[in-house]
């Protein structure tokens, strides 16, 4: 099933001293939504955005916010990030001993749930919770830091995920996160991903508008082949 390409920036490379303005610029550049990489220094060795920071940025753009919860206890934090303006919460399968309950809790709080898999985590970990999510995130780097090298061997995993979703009749997006650039986006899109996270590579373009347009055209061309 072919799904529309979406270009979603990570704000990790943005100017942290001016995040509201950075969100406004991203919205004007034509992004489909904005991803907040939430790291707790426990599940991953880094600390990033608390809910108050995100809430302060929410009035600066109408673009949808998603929170990628790279945290040890997503149940503890879910409500705070929904209240901050992130209507889509991405939960790592590796962090929850009761994944079905965790994802259902997001819906009970009024949010939309997605599930993420680290590179070494098999698709079998999520096959029984697909009815609870609107998106599967296949990590193409190990989580915790921006600017890492794309793991190309994840492309067969992306393709297998797309086949699993199509076989089950699931109307679900596949997102990829990690090392997405002009050089790697075609491979991810050809494998079946339609939501592409770009951080460092997008911010290296001469303008954000140029970067979003270029990445989108490369992904759409690859998807059409």
Number of C-alpha atoms within 10 A of each C-alpha: 13 12 14 11 20 22 23 26 28 23 22 20 16 17 11 13 8 10 17 19 16 18 25 17 17 23 21 14 16 18 22 18 21 22 22 22 24 23 22 19 14 13 17 16 12 14 16 14 16 17 20 14 14 20 18 13 18 19 13 16 19 12 18 17 24 25 26 22 24 27 23 19 17 21 17 10 14 24 19 14 25 22 16 20 21 25 19 24 28 27 29 23 20 17 18 17 9 9 20 16 13 22 28 17 18 25 16 11 13 13 21 22 22 28 26 26 22 18 16 9 14 12 17 8 12 19 13 10 15 19 15 18 23 17 22 28 25 24 23 26 22 18 20 19 15 19 15 15 14 20 16 14 10 21 20 13 19 26 18 15 24 22 15 14 19 14 10 12 10 16 14 18 24 25 27 29 24 25 24 27 22 17 12 18 25 21 18 28 26 19 20 26 30 24 26 26 24 29 23 20 18 25 19 12 13 9 12 20 17 14 23 23 14 16 25 22 16 18 25 19 13 17 21 9 6
